Every structure is written in structure tokens, then in C-alpha cells.
Amino acid sequence: MLKVVNNWRSIHSYPLNAFQITLRRRGRQFEKSIIVSQRIKRLESIHAKLMRQSSMRLSQMQDVAGCRIVFKDIRNVRRLVDRYKRGSKKGKLEHKLVGEKDYIRYPKADGYRSYHLVYEYTGSSKSACWSGRKIEIQVRTQLQHAWATAVEAVGIFTRQALKSNQGDEEWRRFFALMATAIAAIEGCAPVPGVPTDRNKLNRELGFLASKLNVEAVLAAYNMSLNYTAERVKEAKYFLVDLDPATRNVKVARFRARQSEAANETYTEWERRIPEGSDRQVVLVSVDSISALKRAYPNYFLDTGRFADLVSQVLRDDYPDPLIG
């Protein structure tokens, strides 16, 4: 089973890299300080999705391979999405758009916000063997990214699937409220079922933040980790192994030509995770270790940016939420 899953994940590597290169180039046309990353879906996440959706098949998953771009300015999110959907002036994008979700205009009930585009790769004569592979592109802002990675980090330490809208109801409500406050800062639509009246929103946020001891909890998560990484020049792929129980993070680096070895090691590390363990392993591609930490702060248990947002909101230092 592991061999089958690994082979399926591996054949997405080439088209994923092609999409990431184009995403980086196009993103820099609108903003220089972007964060761009790519990742192959974790075995645990694949299994969880198959279990949640009984009719789902591995070949039907649209997010086995994905790349993400993070902007500072929300206006650039819309500009890039329009750029992809409009195509270039020289010609339309050669790959087929097969799905999109605007979770910014229509946020999920748990507060998740981002714009998703799913493309079906179309190869030329030399790359035709990869045709049909689906690649998901996620476009979001730094504030949306801080929220999403904080949900994952808190979920890791509280041993709850908060990312899948499961777990403690009060934590889930807190994150939904924070998502609406962040949406107000960015001038976007609020989360469904969350108060749009500023006073009501602030009162409920303050109550839950105090009851859950949110600021202290986030500060505890930002304590130092035991971090080790191999020294490899010109590394393209980073395999990250997080063990929350021991606060250890191990990073293995691979060069561009070592894609196959990276995927094989990825599967082997996942295979070694004991049943019931909170350990998480993920294979990603970024420019550097520093970019890795910015793109995936949840794997370094870094909720600092989100903690600052929480403090800002609790001080009532943000714009009025939108009504309706």
C-alpha cells in the first residue's frame, strides 16, 4: 500500500515543480516579498481524507500535490487569480482549469480563507506522460496564512483535528471569531454564523481567550525546539519530521536531482511513525531553511504572528467588521 501511494505521489513531482516555477514568476510581478512553496500531501492526510469521504479514490484527489503563494496585500491575491484565469496576452494557459474555490469571498464555517485553483497538467511531447495529473494552487495573504498555520499548530499540541473542523468546540469557535476579525482587517466578508457587530464579537473573543488562556498557550508553543538539519548545498527539497512530544524537529535536505530519493525517504519516515503518535512528516520545496520556516511555521510550532494578531484584536485595535 505504501509503495502504491508513494508512486502515485511521486508522479506529481514534475508537473508540481513546473507549476511552482510559473507561480513564483507570476507572483513577483505583483509583489516582491512573496512566500512560495510546494508540497506533496502527507500519508496521514491522504488516509484521513479517504476515511472521511467513503466514495473518494486516490486517483480522484485534487490536492495530492499543491503549491502555495502568500502575499502581504490582499489585492494581489485577486490580481494573481485574475491573471491565471485570464491567461497571458501571448496565449491562454496551456493547462486546464478543472476547479476553483473562493474561500475568501465565501469563507468556510470554521474560518478558513484562501483561494484555490485546481489545474490538470497538459504535457508536451516530452512531458506527455505526466498529463492528467492535478495540481492545486492556493493563494492567500500573510494574515490568512498566520491563522491557518496557528490552527494546525494548536491542533498538534492539543491532539485535535482542528484543521478538519473537529475537536474542542470552544477552540473551533475561537478560531472562527478570529477569522472574522482578520477578515475585517482585510476588508473581506465575515465567517458565517459569527457576530458582525463589533461589540458582540469582541466580548465573545475576550471571553474565550480568557477561558482558554489563549495568549499563554500560544506563548508556550513558541518555546525553543531542538532543531537539527543536514548541511546540503543548493537543496531544493526539505523533508521535515516534527515530534511534538519531545519538541524535536529534524530536517533532511535533497538537491533537485534527488527527487526520487526524497520521495522514497518521505515514505520510509512515514512508515516508521508509531501508531497513535503525534509525529508529523512532510516533504516540501522552498528556497531555503528560512523560507521553510516562513512557509510552514506550524512544523516549527511557531505561532508568533498569530499571537500578535490575537493581542491586536483583544486590544480592539482593528477595523470594524463588515456587516452582511
FIGU-216389 format. One record per residue: residue in three letters; x, y, z of N, C-alpha, C in turn. Coordinates in steps of 0.02 Angstrom, whole numbers, plus 32768, in hexadecimal, padded with zeros to 4 digits. Example, Ala and Ser with C-alpha at 12.3 -4.5 7.8 and 13.67 -1.06 7.14 Angstrom:
# residues 2
ALA82947EE4818682677F1F818682947F5B8186SER82827F90816282AC7FCB816582858002818A
END
This chain:
# residues 324
MET80297FC48000800080008000802B803F8000LEU805F803F802A808B8078802D80AE80847FEBLYS80C2804D7FC980E480547F8980B580727F55VAL8077805D7F55804680787F26803C80C37F32VAL803280D67F718027811C7F82806481467F70ASN80A0812C7F7F80DD81517F7180E5815B7F26ASN80D781267EFF80DD812C7EB680AC81607E9BTRP806F815F7EB7803D81907EA0805281D77EB1ARG806C81E07EED808382237F0180BE82387ED6SER80EC820A7EC88129821A7EA4811D82337E5DILE80EA82177E3C80DF822A7DF680C082707DF0HIS80B282907E2A809B82D57E2A80D583067E2FSER811182EE7E3C814A831B7E4B815C83487E10TYR815F832C7DD4817383547D9B8141838B7D8BPRO8100837B7D8380D083B17D7580CB83E37DAFLEU80D283CB7DED80CF83F87E278108842B7E23ASN814484147E13817C84427E0E817284757DD7ALA8155845F7D9F8147848D7D67811684C37D7CPHE80E284B07DA180B184E17DB880D085117DEBGLN80FA84F77E16811A85217E49814685577E2AILE816B85467DF6819785757DD4816D85AE7DB5THR8137859B7D93810B85CD7D7580EA85F87DAALEU80D485D97DE180B485FE7E1880E386317E35ARG8122861F7E408153864D7E5C815E86887E2DARG816686797DED817286AE7DBC813886DF7DB7ARG80FC86C47DB580C186EF7DAF80B487167DEFGLY80C086F77E2980B587197E6880E187557E70ARG811F874F7E5A814F87877E61813F87C27E33GLN811287B97E0580FB87F07DDC80D088207E04PHE80B488077E3B808788307E6480A788437EA7GLU80D3881A7EC280F088267F04813288027F09LYS816488227F2481A788047F2781AF87D77F64SER819087E87F9C819B87C37FDA8169878A7FE2ILE816387617FAF813387297FB2815386EC7FD3ILE812886BF7FEA813E867D8003811F864A7FD5VAL814986227FB4813185EE7F86814D85AB7F9DSER812285797F9F813785377FB4810F85027F8EGLN812884C57F8F8103848E7F72810A84527FA1ARG80D784267F9F80D983ED7FCC80B283B37FADILE80C683767FC180A283397FB0807B83257FEELYS803C83157FE7800F8307801F802982CF804BARG802482D7808D803B82A680BD800F826880BALEU802D822E80C9800981EF80CA7FCE81F280FBGLU7FDA820F81367FA5821581687F6A823D814ESER7F798274812A7F44829E810E7F1E827A80D7ILE7F41825380AE7F21822C80797EF281F98098HIS7F0A81D680CC7EE181A480ED7EA481C3810DALA7EAD81FD812F7E75821E81507E3F8233811ELYS7E55824C80E47E26826280B17DFF82278093LEU7E2281EF80897E0181B3806F7DCE819980A1MET7DDE819E80E27DB0818681167D7381B4811DARG7D7E81F681157D468225811C7D15821F80E2GLN7D30821280A77D06820E806B7D0981C7804FSER7CD7819E805F7CD98158804E7CDC814B8003SER7CC1817A7FDB7CC181717F927D01818A7F71MET7D2C81A97F987D6A81C67F7D7D9C818F7F6BARG7DBE81997F327DF3816D7F1D7E3381967F18LEU7E6C81757F207EAC81987F1E7EB481BF7EDDSER7EA081A17EA67EA781C17E647E7A81FE7E5CGLN7E4882057E887E19823D7E837E2F827B7EABMET7E6082727ED77E7582A97F017E9682E17ED7GLN7E7E831E7EE47E9883567EBD7ED1837B7EE0ASP7EE083677F1E7F13838B7F447F4C835E7F5BVAL7F5883277F377F9182FD7F487FD183257F43ALA7FD483507F10800D837D7F067FF483C47F04GLY801583F07F287FFE84357F2A803684677F34CYS802B84A27F1B805B84D97F27803385157F41ARG8055853E7F67803485767F8A805D85B57F82ILE803985ED7F7C805A862E7F7C803786597FB1VAL8060867E7FD6804686A8800C805A86F07FFEPHE8029871C7FFB803387647FEF8029878B802FLYS804887C58033803B87F380697FFA8819805DASP7FEE882D801F7FB58856800B7F7E882A7FEDILE7F42882D80097F0C88037FF17EF888157FA9ARG7F0488537F947EF488667F507F1C883C7F1EASN7F5888287F317F8188017F047F6987B97EFEVAL7F4487A17F307F2487607F2A7EF487607EEFARG7EC987927EED7E9887987EB77EBA87A27E73ARG7EEE87CB7E737F1187D87E347F3087997E17LEU7F4E87717E437F6E87337E2A7F3987017E12VAL7F0386FA7E387ECE86CD7E237EB286E27DDFASP7EA787237DD77E8E873C7D977EC0872E7D5FARG7F0087357D707F3587287D3F7F3386E07D27TYR7F2A86B27D557F26866B7D427EE8865D7D19LYS7EAF86787D2D7E7186697D0B7E6C868B7CC7ARG7E8C86C47CC17E8B86E97C827EBD86CD7C50GLY7EF486B17C697F2886987C3D7F5686D17C28SER7F8D86C07C0B7FBD86F47BF57FA587137BB4LYS7FC2874D7BA47FB187707B667FC987497B29LYS7FFE87217B33801986FA7AFC7FEF86BC7AEEGLY7FC686A87B1C7F9E866C7B127F8386527B54LYS7F5086297B517F32860F7B8D7F6185DE7BB0LEU7F5785D67BF27F7E85A67C187F7185617BFAGLU7FA6853C7BEC7F9F84FC7BC87F7C84C67BF2HIS7F7E84CD7C347F60849B7C5F7F1684AB7C6CLYS7EF084777C797EA7847F7C7E7E92848C7CC6LEU7E6D84C27CD07E5084D27D117E1484A47D1CVAL7E18847A7D4F7DE284497D5B7DBC84567D9CGLY7DD184887DC27DAD84987DFF7DC884D57E22GLU7D9D84F97E467DB385337E6D7D84853C7EA8LYS7D9E85567EDE7D7885657F1A7D8F85A97F35ASP7D6085D77F3B7D7086197F567D5B861A7FA0TYR7D8A86037FCB7D7D860180127D8B86458033ILE7D9B8677800C7DA486BA80277D6186E08025ARG7D4186DC7FEC7CFE86FB7FE77CCA86D2800CTYR7CD48690800B7CA58663802D7CCD8636805DPRO7CDE864F80987D08862980C87CE585E980DELYS7D0D85B880F17CF2857B810E7CD5858C8153ALA7CAB8562816C7C8B856E81AD7CBD857081E6ASP7CF6854D81DD7D29854C82127D5785898210GLY7D4F85B381DB7D7785F081D57DAE85EC81A1TYR7DB885B381827DED85AC81507DE085DA8114ARG7E1585FE80FF7E0F862B80C67E4E8624809ASER7E42861C805A7E78861780297E55860E7FE5TYR7E7A86187FAF7E5E860D7F6C7E8085D07F4FHIS7E59859F7F397E7485617F1E7E65855C7ED3LEU7E98854A7EAD7E91853B7E667EAC84F57E5AVAL7E8784CC7E377E9F84887E277EA784827DDCTYR7EE3846F7DC77EF284687D807F03841F7D70GLU7EF2840C7D347F0683CB7D197F4183D67CEATYR7F7883B87CFA7FB683C37CD47FB083A67C8DTHR7FC683CE7C5C7FC883B87C16801083BD7BFEGLY802F83847BF2807583847BDE807F83887B93SER80BB839B7B8080CF839B7B3A80E683557B28SER8105834D7AEE811B830B7AD8814A82EA7B0ALYS817783117B2981A882F57B58818B82EA7B9DSER8157830F7BAD813B830A7BF180F282F07BF0ALA80DE82D27BB8809A82BB7BB1808882847BE4CYS80BB82607BFC80AE822A7C2C809282437C6ETRP809A82847C7C808082A07CBA803B82C17CB0SER802282C07C737FE182DF7C657FAA82BF7C8FGLY7F7C82E87CA57F4382D07CCC7F4D82D67D17ARG7F8B82E37D2D7F9782EB7D757F7A832F7D8ALYS7F59832F7DC37F39836B7DDC7F65838E7E10ILE7F6B83CF7E097F9383F97E367F6784307E54GLU7F6984367E957F43846B7EB67F6F84A77EC6ILE7F5784E27EB77F7985207EC87F5085447EFDGLN7F7185567F347F51857C7F697F6F85C27F6AVAL7F4285F47F6B7F57863A7F6D7F38865A7FAAARG7F6386757FD67F49869280147F7586CC802BTHR7F5F86EE80607F868725807C7FAD870D80B8GLN7FDA873780D080028726810C7FD6871D8149LEU7FA18745814E7F74873F81887F4C86FE8184GLN7F3486EE814A7F1086AF81407F3F8674814EHIS7F7E867B81397FB0864681447FBF863E818EALA7FC4867581B27FD1867381FA7F98864E821ETRP7F5A865C820A7F21863B82277F2385F08219ALA7F2D85DD81DB7F2B859681C77F62856E81E8THR7F9F858A81ED7FD68565820B7FCE85618257ALA7FAD859482757FA0859182BD7F6D855B82CDVAL7F3B855382A37F0B851D82AC7F2E84D982ADGLU7F5D84D0827F7F828491827C7FAE848882B9ALA7FD184BD82CD7FFF84B883057FD984A98346VAL7FA384CC83527F7B84C0838E7F5E8479838CGLY7F48846483507F2D842183487F6183EC8359ILE7F9F83F883457FD583C783537FDE83BE839EPHE7FE183F683C37FEF83F1840B7FB383DD8434THR7F7883ED841E7F3C83D984437F228395842BARG7F45837983FA7F34833783DE7EEC833683C6GLN7EDA8369839F7E97836E83837E9D837E8338ALA7E6E836583117E6E837382C97E4983B482BBLEU7E6283EB82D87E42842C82CF7E4084408285LYS7E74842C82607E77843D82197E3E841D81F2SER7E2683E4820A7DEE83C181EA7DAC83D2820BASN7DAB840882317D6F842082537D5583ED8285GLN7D8483CD82A87D73839D82DC7D9783B3831CGLY7D82839783547DA383A883937D7A83D683BFASP7D9B83F683EE7D7B842084207D5284588400GLU7D13845C84137CE5848D83F57CFB84D58404GLU7D1584E184407D27852584537D65853D842CTRP7D96851084227DCF852383F87DB9853183B1ARG7D8D850883967D75851383527D4F8555834CARG7D288565837F7D0385A4837F7D3385DF8383PHE7D6785D883AC7D98860E83B27DB9861C836FPHE7DCC85E9834B7DED85F3830B7DBC861182D7ALA7D7C85FE82DA7D4B861B82AD7D42866682BBLEU7D41867782FB7D3C86BE830E7D7986E582F7MET7DB486C983017DF286EA82EC7DF486F282A0ALA7DD986C1827D7DD886C682337DAE8701821CTHR7D77870F82407D4D8748822E7D70878A823FALA7D94878C82767DBA87C982877DF087D58253ILE7E1187A0823C7E4587A882087E2587BD81C6ALA7DEA87A181B87DC687B5817B7DB587FF817DALA7DA4881881B87D96886081BF7DD3888A81B1ILE7E0D887381C97E4C889781BD7E59889B8172GLU7E478865814E7E55886381067E1B887B80DCGLY7DE4888F80FC7DAA88A880D77D85887280B1CYS7D7F883680D07D5E87FE80AF7D1F87E880D4ALA7CFC87B880B77CBE879F80D47CCC87798115PRO7C9F877E81467CA8875A81867C988710817EVAL7CAA86EA81B07C9C86A281B07C52869881C1PRO7C31866A819E7BEA865D81AC7BDF864881F5GLY7BA9866282137B98864F82577BBF8672828EVAL7BE886A3827B7C1086C982AB7BF5871082AFPRO7BF2872D82EC7BD7877182F27BFD87A382C7THR7BD887CE82A47BF78803827D7BF7884582A3ASP7BD1884682DA7BD3888183067C148881832DARG7C3988B9832A7C7B88BC83487C7A88AC8392ASN7C4B88C983B77C4988BF84007C3B88768411LYS7C0C885783EE7BFD881083FB7C3887E483EALEU7C5887F283B27C9387CB839D7CCA87D183D1ASN7CD8880E83E77D0D881984187CFF87F8845BARG7CC087FB84717CAE87DD84B17CB8879184AFGLU7CA1877284797CA7872984757CF08714846DLEU7D16873A84457D5D872C843E7D8287328480GLY7D73876884A47D94877384E57D84873C8516PHE7D44872785177D2F86F285447D5486B18537LEU7D56869C84F77D76865D84E57DC2866184EDALA7DDF869B84DC7E2786A384E47E3B869B852DSER7E1186B5855A7E1F86AF85A27E14866885BALYS7DDC864985A57DCC860685BC7DFF85D385A4LEU7E1585DA85657E4585AB85497E8E85BE8558ASN7E9685F985787EDA861285877F0486158547VAL7EE6863085137F02862E84CF7F48864C84CBGLU7F51868884E67F9286A984DE7FCA86828500ALA7FBD8666853A7FEF863E855C7FFD85FD8537VAL7FC885DF851C7FD085A184F67FFB85AD84B8LEU7FED85E38493801385F28457805C86028468ALA8067862484A080AB863384B580D185F484C6ALA80AF85C384E480D0858484F580E3855E84B6TYR80BA8562848280C9853F84448107855C8421ASN8115859B8430814D85BC840F819085B18433MET81918585846381D08575848581FF85538454SER823F855584648272853C8436826B84F1842ALEU827D84DC83ED827C849683DA82C3847C83D5ASN82CA843A83D9830A841A83CA830B840E837FTYR83338435835C8331843683138372841D82F5THR836D83EC82C883A883D282A6839A83CE825CALA83CD83DE823483C583DC81EB840783CA81CBGLU840383A28196843F83908171845783CD8148ARG849883CF813D84B48405811484BB83ED80CCVAL8491840680A1849383F4805A848E84338031LYS84C08441800884C0847D7FDF848C84777FA7GLU846D84AF7F97843C84B37F60840384817F69ALA83EC84797FA783B5844B7FB4837484677F97LYS834C843B7F7A830B844E7F5D82D184307F85TYR82DA83F37F9D82A683D17FC282B983CB800CPHE828883D68037829383D3807F826183A2809DLEU827B836F80BF8251833F80E18251834F812BVAL82178361814682118379818A81EE834581B5ASP820D833581EF81F28305821E81E983298261LEU81AA83348275819A835682B48180832482E6ASP819E83238321818782F98359817483288392PRO8134833A8399811F836983CD812E83518413ALA812B830F841E813582F48462817B8304847CTHR81AD8301845181F2830E8465820B8353844FARG81DF8378842C81F083BA8411822E83B683E5ASN8231838283BC82698379838E825183838346VAL827883A78320826C83B082D882AB839B82B3LYS82A3836C828582DB8354825C82CC83658214VAL82FD838181F182F4839481AB832A83738181ALA8316834E814F83448331811E833E835880DDARG8376836680BD8375838E8080838A83638044PHE836C8373800A837A834F7FCC838283817F93ARG83B183737F6783BA839D7F2C8384838E7EF8ALA838083B87EC5834B83B27E92834D836E7E70ARG838983537E63838E83137E40837E82D87E6DGLN837282E57EAD836482AF7EDD831982A97EEDSER82EF82BD7EBE82A782BB7EC9828F82757EDBGLU82A682437EB7829081FE7EC482A581E77F09ALA82E381F77F1C82FC81E47F5E82D582077F95ALA82C382467F88829D826C7FBA8259824C7FC6ASN823782387F9081F682187F9781FA81D47FB9GLU822F81AE7FAA8237816D7FC9824581748014THR826F81A68026827E81B2806D824081CB8091TYR821881F4806F81D9820D808A81AD81D380A1THR81A381A38074817A816980848197813F80BCGLU81D9813880BC81FB811080F081F381318134TRP81FB8173813881F38196817881AB81908191GLU817B819581638135818E8177812781488191ARG814581168171813B80D18184815280C481CCARG818580EA81E281A280E08224817C8103825CILE814A812B824B8124814E827F80FB811B82A6PRO8103811782E880DD80E68310809280F6830EGLU806A80C38312802280CD8313800D80F58350GLY7FE4812783467FCE8151837E7FFC818B838DSER803381908369806381C68374804A82078355ASP806082408372804F828283588084829A8325ARG80B68272831880EA828782E980CD829582A4GLN80EA82C7828280D482D9823F811182E08212VAL810B82C481D6814082C981A4812482E78165VAL814883158147813083348109816C834380DBLEU8162833A809A8195834A8068818183888043VAL81AB83BC8046819A83FB802681D584157FFDSER81C784477FD481FC84677FAE81F684B27FB5VAL822C84D17FCC823085197FD58277852F7FC5ASP828485717FC882C6858B7FB682FC857D7FE9SER82E9857B8029831B8576805E82FA8561809FILE8323855480D383098544811582DF857D8131SER82F685BB812882D185F48141828C85F9811FALA828C85EB80DD824C85EB80B9822085B180D0LEU823F857980E28219854080FC81F58553813CLYS82168576816881F8858A81A881C085BC819EARG81C785E7816A81928617815C815685F7813AALA816485C58110812F85A480EB810985718116TYR812E855181458110851D816E8121852881B8PRO810C856081D5811C856D821B80FD853A824AASN80C6851A823580A684E9826080D384AC826DTYR8101849D823F812E84658249816984788276PHE816D84B88286819F84CF82B6817D84EB82F4LEU813B84DB82F9811284F083338117853B833FASP811885618308811F85A9830C80DB85CA8300THR80BD85E38335807D8607832F80858651833FGLY80C38669833880D286AE834B80A986E28326ARG80A386DB82E4807D870C82BD8033870C82D2PHE801886D182DD7FD286CD82F17FC986E78338ALA7FF886DB83647FF586F483A87FF2874183A8ASP80198760837C801787A983767FD287C0835ELEU7FB5879B83307F7287AC83187F3E87A7834FVAL7F43877383787F15876B83B07F1A87A683DFSER7F5787BA83F07F6187F4841D7F43883383FFGLN7F4E883D83BE7F338877839C7EE68879839FVAL7EC8884083937E7F883C83937E63884683DALEU7E848827840B7E6C882E84507E748875846AARG7EA2889B844D7EA988E2845E7E76890C8439ASP7E4D88EC84107E1A890F83E87E3C893E83B6ASP7E76892B839D7E9C8954836F7E9889388328TYR7E5C8939830C7E52892282C77E13894182ABPRO7E0A894082687DD0896082497D8F893E825CASP7D57896182527D158945825F7D08890A8230PRO7CEC88D2824A7CD9889B821E7CA488B181EBLEU7CA4889281B27C7388A181807C2F88858195ILE7BFA88A781847BB7889081947B99886D8157GLY7B83883081617B64880B812A7B9787EA80FD
END
